[in-house]
Amino acid sequence: MRFARALKEKKGFVIKAVQEDGACLFRAVSDQVFGDEEMHATVRQNCMDYIVKNADFFRSYITEDFDHYVNRKRRQNCHGNHIEMIALSELYNRPIEVYEYSIEPINIVHGMYKTDNEPIRLSYHCGVHYNSIIDPWRPTAGHGLGLPDLQPGRAQESLIRTALRQSEESHIERAMLDDKIAATDWEATQDQLIQQVARESYLQWLCDSNQQHKDNKMMPSSSSSPTSATTHERTANSNHGSSPRNLLPLRLDERKDCEFALPFNYECDPSSKPSMSSY
């Protein structure tokens, strides 16, 4: 809708649609005053009660029987008009601005007293329906209710602060959780690296030990010939050098078992012995 788009771009206002059931005027005013269009029955009752209390003033603006008019307007599906707007403006001490396909109000209803309260803004469509016009940056709910300490928007600001605090706490908790997950992943990675290094070191040690064992097995076989030869030579030399000494036993008890390699031998026959007289 071009009207709604122009109103938002030029004024920053937003048209808030209300239900089309004959109570649209009271619904739109209820949204402006109470922040909830469902309070329209209360708004209607207060409006008609105010007209009755000020019958001398409003009677001159009503062309039909006053009591019949009031009873008809009390019905929930009966439309409101400019007489109810005057009563509502005076009742809540807020001017009422009516916008109809323009960014400037076509009608402004003032009450009996001057006020600094924000006006009640209404949009008028097709000559039969009212909607609520709100300023998102300046809440007006509560204005005109006779509450001297009321500051419209305080509750909303409190909700915003609470939402911001909860969002910050949630963000901090999420950041802490992400840091914990990252730290856990880092520790797990470190453990895996340490295990891998230890495994590779152990495998390398096994390979080195196996190779050293194989080398130790091959060394005796390759050097056995020179060693045995040297040992044989030493043994031969030892036997050769000690053989003259072993021909005659040094001990007397060993001599009886030895045979002397002499050019003669002893015989027990006396006749075979040479005679001394022959010499």
Secondary structure, 3 states (H helix, E strand, C coil): CHHHHHHHHHHCCEEECCCCCCCHHHHHHHHHHCCCHHHHHHHHHHHHHHHHHCHHHHHHHCCCCHHHHHHHHCCCCCCCCHHHHHHHHHHHCCCEEEECCCCCCCEEECCCCCCCCCCEEEEEECCCEEEEEECCCCCCCCCCCCCCCCCCCHHHHHHHHHHHHHHHHHHHHHHHHHHHHHHHHHHHHHHHHHHHHHHHHHHHHHHHHHHHHHHHHHHHHHHHHHHHHHHHHHHHHHHHHHHHHHCCCCCHHHHCCCCCCCCCCCCCCHHHCCCHHHC
